[in-house]
């Protein structure tokens, strides 16, 4: 569990789970995630699957609640203290958890 920022539990519908799985399969197909793709049941059984994190861009301020499982994997493999991502609004590599954003902006 992260120490520098909060995550929240999400109660997702089957459709939401299916949409996340479809995004995952697309990312594997495009080479963004190493493949081969796992089954739907394996995918929804991954640790932190039902966890969400509030992210905010340090550059443009865009905010979004996103699934934490991919970030958890990144943090484990890279030894990162918190996730950082490309903002889908401005395209800058400055999308961080809201708690980190607040610490850096204050």
N, C-alpha and C positions, 0 to 999 in steps of 0.2 A: 504494500500500500504506500502511496506517495507520502512524503513527509513535508514537502514545501508547498503543496497546494491540495485543494479539496477535490474529491470526486463524489458523485452522487449515484445512487442506484436507480436504474430505469426499469420499469415494467413494460417491456416491448410486446407489441402484438406480433402475430405470425407474419403479417405483411411487412412490418418494419424489419424483422429478422431476415426475411427473404430479400428485401431491398439491400440490406447490408451485405448479405452473401453475394448478391449479384454484383455489387460494387467491388467486393473482394475478388471475385472471379475475373472481373474486367481488369483489375490491377495486376493480377497474376498474368493474364493474357498479354498485357502491355509491357510486362517485364519490370513493373514497379515493385512487385513482391515476388520473392523466389517461389517457384512452383515445384512440383505440380500442385494444383489446388486440392485442398482437402474436401471431404464430403460436407454437406450441409450440417449433419449432426455433429461432426467433429468441429466444425466452425463455431456453432453456437455453444459448444462445450468448452471452448477455450477460456482460460482464466481471464477475468476482468471483462468478459463479453457484455455483461449487463451494466457496466459502469460508464458513466458519462463525465466529461470534464468541460467546464466553461473556458473557452479560449478567447483571446482578444489580441488584435494586432497592435504592436507598438508603433507602427508607422501611420496607419489610417484610422485606428480605433474600431474597426469592424469586429463584432463579437458574435460567437456562435457556440452552441452546446454540441459537442461531438462525442462519438464513441471513443472510449479510452483504450480498448484492447490493443489496437495497433500501436499506440504510443507506449503502452506498457511493454510490448515486445521490443520496441526500439530502445527504451530505457534499459531493459535487461541486457540486450546484446551490446549496446554502446556504452553502458555504464553512465548514462546521463542522469542528472539530478531532476530534470524536468523536460518535457517534450518541447520541441520547437518545430514549426511547420511553415509552409508557404501559405500566405493569406490568400484565400480564394477571391477576395475583393480587389486587392491592389497588386498581388503577385510578389510581394516582398517576403523574404524569409524572416518574418518577425511575428509570427503567430504563436503566442505563448499562453500558458494557463492564466486565468484572470488574477489569481492570487500573486503570481510572479509579476504580471503587468502592474498591479497596484503597488508592489514593493519597488519596482523600478521607476515608476512615474512619480511617486511621492518624494 
